[in-house]
Amino acid sequence: MSAADLPAHVPTLDAALAWAADTGAFVNVEIKFEGARPDDRVHRTLDAIRAHGLSRRVIVSSFSPLVLDAARHHAPEIERGFLFHRAYRVGALDLVPLVMRRVQGAALHPMHPLIDDALMAQARAHGWRVNTWTVNDAAQVARLKALGVDTLIGDLPDVLLTAR
């Protein structure tokens, strides 16, 4: 969708980054990509983050290891988080460490039902943060907090605040 197609209340990336720069917020910028190879959107996104002085207050996330690798090459100073919604395996081979090593990821971004003691142990052993989505249930907030998840992403701020 183009910027002209956005409803008036939806900010552009530039407006959201300007807000983050003004407020001191830390932001997760997800780069969605449906093609086989990354295009100029990766570089344009990273350049916009840099232009707002947010290289140290943004993590770029994607389901695509190719997008994250392109981000690593273009802006190695901007952290990367690997998004996944299912076990990332081929047979017995766990691909998560391979992807994270390749993209030099700082954080895992698994869908919350995938998080268990084993995943948290793996993340801690490698020094990766664990940021999860979409947590809209207070019982899940409590479970994930007990496991030591670093960041909860959800649609219901009141539910997420139960983690405090």
N, C-alpha and C positions, 0 to 999 in steps of 0.2 A: 504494500500500500504506500502511496506517496504521502508526503506531508500535507498536501492539499486535501487528501481524503480523510485525515484525522478529524474526529470531533473537536470542537474548540477547547474542551476541558482536558484534552490529552496533550501533555507537553511533548515537544520534540526532544531528541537526545540533547541537543545544544541547550535547550531551556532547563532540562533536568540536571545537566552537568553544571550549568551556571548556579542553580539552586544549591547543589552539593558544595560548590566552591564557596558560596556565601555563608552556608550554615556549618561547614566543617563535617558534613556527613561522609560516611564511608559507603560506597556504592558498589553493587554487583551489576555489571553490564553484561547481559547475555547476548551473544552474537548468534543469531539463528541463521542457519544456512541449509538450503535444500539441494544445492548442486553437488557435483562430484568434486569440485575444487573451489577453494576460497577465491573470492573476487576482490575488487577494490574496497568493498564495505569494511573488511577487516582493517585495512590501513587507514581508511577515513575515520573509522570509529576510534582507533588508537590515537590518531593525530588530534581528534577533538578532545580526547581525555588529556593529552599533553597540553593542548592550547589553554585548557582551563586550570592547568597546574595541579592536576589530580592524579598524577602517576603513582603516588604513594597512598592514595585514598580510594583506589578502585581495584576491584578484582574483575577480570574479564572471564566469563564462563561460556562454555559451549558443550553440546553433545558431540561435536565433531573434533576428534583429535587433529584433523588437518587444519581446522580453523585455529586451534590453540597453538599448533606448531608455527603457523604463519604469524600469529601474534608474538610468539617467542622470538622469532627472527626480526620482526619489525620493531618491537618495543620490549626488549627483555626485562626492563625495569618495572613493567606493569605485571602484577601477579596474575596467574591463571588458575582457574578452577575447572575440574573435569566433571561435567554433568552426566549422570547415568540413571536410568529408570528400571534396569533389570540387571541380573548378574552379568558381568562383563567377562565371559569365559569362552574358551574353546576347549571342550572336553574338561579335563582336569586343570588346564592351564588358566590361571587368573591373569587377565590382560591388564588389569588396573595398574599394577606396578610398572609394566612396560610402557603404557601410555604416559603415566606420570613422569617417568624418567625421560621419555622422548620430549615431552612438552615442558619439562622442568616446572611441573605444577606445584602450587603452594597449598591447594585445598582440594579435597574430594567434595563433590556436590551430589550425593546420592539421594534418590527419592526416599523419604523417611522409612518406609517399611523394610528397606534393605539394610538398615543399620542394626547391628548387633555387637556383642562383645568382640567377636573375631574381627569385624571391620574396624572397630575402634582401636583394637590392639595393632592392627596392620598400619593404620594411619599414624598412631603415636610412634611406632617403631621407625617410620620414615620421616617423621616431623611434619606431617600434613595436618592441616586443620580440617574439620568436618563441618560443612554447612549444608543443611538439609531443607527440603521443600516438600510439599505444601502442607504445613502443619496447622490444622484448624481445629484440633481436638485437644482438650485439656489433659486427658489421660496420656495422649502421645507426647505432649509437652513434658509431662512428668517423667515418662519413660526415657525420652531422649536426653533430658537434663541429667537423669541418673547415670546414663551411659557416658556423659561427658561431651556431648555434641557442642561444638563451638557456637554455631549460629543457627537459629530457626527462622525460616522464611514462611510466611503465611499470609492469609487474606484477612484475618480477624485479630487486630491488635489486642483486644481485650483478652483473647485466649492466649496469645503469645506472652502477654504480661504476667500470666500465672507462673511463668518460669522464674520470675523475680522472687 
